[in-house]
Amino acid sequence: MRILVLSPISPLPIFTGGRQRLYQVTREQARRHQVTFLSFFRTPEEREGLEQLGRELGVRVISVPFSSPKRVFGAGRGWQDLFRIAMGYFRVRRAGWPQDVAIWEQPGMHRALTAELAASSHDLLQVEWPYMAPYVMADLDIPTALITHDVFSVSLARRAELQKQDRARARLLEQARRWRAYEAMIYPRFSLVAAMSRADAAWIHERAPQARVILSPNGVDVRGIQPGAVRDRARHLLFVGSPTHEPNLDAACWLLTDIWPQLRARAPHLTLTLVNLDHPRVWACAANAQAVRITGRVADVLPFYRQADIALAPIRAGSGTRLKILEAFAAGVPVISTTLGCEGLEVIPGQHVAIADDAAAFVAAVLALLEAPERRQALARAARALAETQYDWVSIVDGLDEAYEAVLRQAHPGR
């Protein structure tokens, strides 16, 4: 199969769950198919990441600079591209689409995609993230698949529920409304839409009943991540999250201000590490916290799972599924999560993960696991088995392949 991937970002370097999925799926697809990767880059680091992707996976890479007014003039293209960017922005705004869509619709990418489709033969165009959908609004003579990653209207509405300020809540609800209308419009434009979970699939079907929706969950590298030992005496708690994802910032601050002080008062020997969360909001929430370590971006998160006795996922907003939970499962670290945090994962509460939905329940769950190494061991073993059977990237790409082949057979009945 010849797959053209259209992405807003480079998978490398990996420091978010979305980049992790993008890299792992592309790596597995490259083992089986002919893959061309067409992507924006915003920084020299991202451009180098795309070059590394090509070398490492043997995929053909086409990189397009993300255009801002400063970059347009710096590249010597001047008023023509600036005018096109501005007109695209106002067109999107006039249509009532979300602002994020306006930012990513750019003439440089339109030119690159048109040129690639004219010059090379591809069986399917795989579009990453809904805000790249405008590039397939014109009728293309090629089947298309949308990898949603998230249902943004749901994520924004959940963030609004947590807002205490009326004006901020109203802004989020307005963006959620725009996203919902935009989602309902774009989903049917694709040959198929890949949802990360059954919950996401239900929301997509609600917004666009005529869309063809498949389940393509997030996964984990169960071969590359092997489980560590569960220690008898538990001391170290871990939370991993990207600061570019608002629900992670909310979770980190809730953990630091409402949960951690109670835990330290009851179990002063505990330590807490927040990985990849070097952000002013997180530091402000940690101002009075003791025994807390906050790191910036790390090259490899596995050593932190090796040190951890319990992984926490105090997520109160967002949609999709959390790769941080799957990583902890693969690494053999017991997990305590909110119900929303493990939403979309085929877990049985109490068997694969401990559930806590308020601060007091989180404290109680941690304290209970501290005193029960056999319970932590049972959770870790069951979760690892679940990751192996349902969330291996190989089986996830198997599912994508099957869906893509069905689309191609429909598009080309003699195939």
Secondary structure by P-SEA (a helix, b strand, c coil): cbbbbbbcccccccccaaaaaaaaaaaaaaaccbbbbbbccccaaaaaaaaaaaaaccbbbbbbccccaaaaaaacccaaaaaaaaaaaaaaaaacccaaaaaaccaaaaaaaaaaaacccccbbbbccccccccccccccbbbbbbcccaaaaaaaaaaaacccaaaaaaaaaaaaaaaaaaaaccccccbbbbccaaaaaaaaaaccccbbbbbbbbccccccccccccccccccbbbbbcccaaaaaaaaaaacccaaaaaaacccbbbbbcccccaaaaaaacccccbbbbcccccaaaaaaaccbbbbbccccccccaaaaaaaaabbbbbbcccccccccccccccbbbbccaaaaaaaaaaaaacaaaaaaaaaaaaaaaaccccaaaaaaaaaaaaaaaaaaacccc
